[in-house]
Amino acid sequence: MPALLDKLLHFAVGIATGVGFWWVLERNHRGAAATINPICFLVMVIWGASGLFFFRKLGVPLLSGTFFYMAFPDWDIPLYKATGLRFLIHRSWLFHSVLIPMGLLSGWIWFVQHPALAAWQKTAANLVRDGAMGLSVGVSAHLIWDTLLSSTRRGFYIHGFGGPASYGWLLLNLAIGLGVPLLIAWSLNRAGGPLED
């Protein structure tokens, strides 16, 4: 499959997954949907699913770098080339998972426990939360497309895992990657919205 077509399909699955997630928010967690920054959420869904500028390298020094061009789960490719660390071989357990978005959400949960936050800190914390939720949904979408595409080839795998373990890892990450953001939305809905002054 040509690389651009593959990236377009990652993008399409990412948008479909993000829209589906947002529909669930609007239907079941309307207060959370009004709280979450939709632009931040969407940008991170796209970055997680296909890469922000997957369609072409822009020629802008900062924005044409590999990390903007590539989907987040594919970052293991340039990182492996740069470091040679074996756990970063493509389809690594670290990047083909929602571990990093969950780490960001855990940091957000820890940070908002502090009672005396300045207004800018609350705004920044809300953006980190919204971005991490979007990244989690985007990575989940990327994993969905990788699984669908792999079913036509040799099957889905995570580097170093066997077939059943790879599918177990996939299912666990999809459940966490979509479930935890929904739980956070549910808690926002109950709490009445974003961090407030």
N, C-alpha and C positions, 0 to 999 in steps of 0.2 A: 504494500500500500504506500503510495507517495506520502512523504512527510507532511506536506501541507494539508492533504486530505485527512490524515490521521489527526493533525492538530485541530482542523475544523470540526471533526467529529467529537474530539475531546471538548471543544468549546460548546458544541450543540448539547452534548450530554450535561455539561456543567450548567448551562443556562436552564435546561429543562429541570435539572435537580434543584437549582436555586429557586426557580419559579414555583416548583412544587412545594419546597420548604416554606417559601413566603406565603403561598396559598394556605398552608396549614396554620401558619402564624395568624394570618388575617381571619381565618375561620374559627380558630380555637384560642388564640392568645392575642386578641386585638390590641390590648394595652401594650404588650411587648412589641408588636409590629409598629406601633406609633412611637416607641422608644428607640428602637434600633435604627441606626443611621443606614438607610438603604443604599446609599452610594458606597460607603465604606464596605458594607456587606457584599455588594455586587462586585466591586473591584477585587476583593479577596476571593470570592467564588471563582472568578475568571482566572486569577493568578493560580489558584489551587488546581483548577481543572485543565487549563490549556496554556497558561502563561499570558501575561498582559498583552504583549505585542507579538504574539505567535505568528501573525500573518506576514510580518516582514521585520527585518532589522531596520531601525529608523535612521541610522546614521548619526543620531544624537549620542554623544559619548556616554552619558550616564544611563540613558534609557535603552541603549542598544546592547548593554551588557547581557551576558548569558542569563543572569538571574531574573531579569525582566522578560526576556524572550522565552524562557523555558517554563513549563509547568513546575510547580513546587515539588511534586514527587520525582521529577526527573533531575533535580539538583544533585542527586548522588553521582550523576555522570561526570560533570566538570569537577566536583569535589574529589572523586576517585582519581581522575586524571591529574589533579594538582597534588594530591597527598599520597596516593598509592595505598591508602588504608583499605584492607580487604572487605571490611564490613560496609563500605560505600560502593561496592560493585552494584551495577544497575539492578533495580528492583530490590534494594536493600530494605531490611525490616524497619529501619529508622525513617526513611523518606516515603516508603509505600505503606504508610500508616498515618494515624492522626496523633501520634505521640507529641509532635512539636506544637500543633494547635492546642492540644490538651494541656501542655506545659504553659502556654500563654494564658489559657483560661484559669489554670491553677494559680498562676502569678496574680491574675486579676482578682480572684477570690481572696487571696491573701492580702493584697494591697487595699481592697475596699473595707477590710476589717478595721483599719485605722480610723479612729473617730474624728480626728481633726485634719481633714483634707482641704486644701485650698480649692477654689472654683476651677482653676486650670487643671489641677490634678484630677478632679472628678471628671472633667471633660475628656482628658487624655485617657483615663481609665475606661470610660465608656467607649471610646474609639478602639482601644485595645480589645475590649470585650467583643464589640461588633465585628472587628476585623478577624479576630480568632474564630468567631462563630462562622463567618463567611469562608475562611480558609479551611475549616473543618468540613464544611459542606462541599467546597470545591475539591478537596482531596478525596472525599468520598465519591464524588462524581468521576474523578479521574480513575479511581479504582474500579468503579462500575464499568467504564468503557474498556479499561485494560482487560477486565474479565470477559466481557463480550467479545472483544477482538481475539483474545487468547483462546477462546473456545473454538475458533476456526483454525487454530494452529496446533500447538503442542500442549495447550492448557495453561492456566494461570499458575504462576509460581512466584515465590519470594526467594531471593538468593540465599542459599544455604538451608532452605526448608524443603521437605518432601511435598508431594502433591496434596495429601490430606491436611498437613500442617499449614500449607499455603492457603488453602481454602478456609481453614479454621481462622487463620490470621485475618483474611479478607472479611469474613462474616463478623468477627469480633470488632474490627475497625469500622465497618459500616454501621454496626449497632451503636458503637460509641460516637462515631463521627457525626451521625445524624441525631442520635438520642440525647447526648449531653447538651447540644445547643437547644434542643426542644425543652429539656428540663430547665435550662437557664431562662428561656423565654417564659416558661410556666412560672418560675420564681419571680421574674420581673413583673409578670401580669398580676401576681398576688401581692407583690410589694408596692405596686402602683407606679412603676416606671423607672427612670434613670436615677442615678445618684443625684441628690438634690442638696442645695446649700442649707 
